[in-house]
Amino acid sequence: MTNEALREEMVSICRRMNTSDINQGTAGNLSVRSGDGFLITPSSMPYDVMTPDDIVEMDFDGTYVGGRPSSEWRFHRDILRAREDINVVLHCHSVYATTLACHHKTIPAFHYMTGVAGGTTIRCARYATFGTQALSDAALEALEGRLACLLGQHGQISLGASLEAALWLAIEVETLSRMYVQALALGEPPVLPDDEMERVIAQMKRMSYGFGPEAEGSNDVARPRGRS
């Protein structure tokens, strides 16, 4: 994808962050790997007025071309540099995920879909001042072996191989957060054991969550009509 196409898709994804209610106002930011560096949303600019030309081009040494980058550029830079398996970092202040983050609550395997973040939990990073190296360090720690985390008293981060994948995961993290907050109203919910979550995660990888073969060991297999 060309640099210009990436910029246009970033603007589209940012606006969808707002319409999907995972972001409000000028909160949140988005980056995508591009060439030897990355593209990132500008600082303090509402998504509904942002254009592809406003997207900032950065190198991993912290230099940039264009307007001022998001104040959170450090954790975008550090995550993209540390995680060659992903290309996109999406950060937002979605309401339910942030509610849990305000209590420094890690999301346990209360529901099998917790596994979409790559592990048995969605961790909450320790609090650090926004825009600092300390916050970047805390995020990297919470994201080890994961595709998403909460940020203590701040919000959430979701990662993806593509912009669409990162947006999908951020919405899923917010959905899980809402479910967990509501489940807590009835008391601490039971948690699925690690061995079951390992099976769930393996099946998600095998099936690309809904787009692959039937679960291993199935006796009743879906198949195209006319095939035995």
Secondary structure, DSSP 8 states (H G I E B T S, - for coil): --HHHHHHHHHHHHHHHHHTTS--TT--EEEEEETTEEEE-BTT--TTT--GGG-EEEETTS-EESS-B-TTHHHHHHHHHH-TT--EEEEE--HHHHHHHHTT--B-SSSGGGGGGSSS-B-EE----TTSHHHHHHHHHHTTT-SEEEETTTEEEEEESSHHHHHHHHHHHHHHHHHHHHHHTTSS-----HHHHHHHHHHHHHHTTTSS---TT-SS----TT--
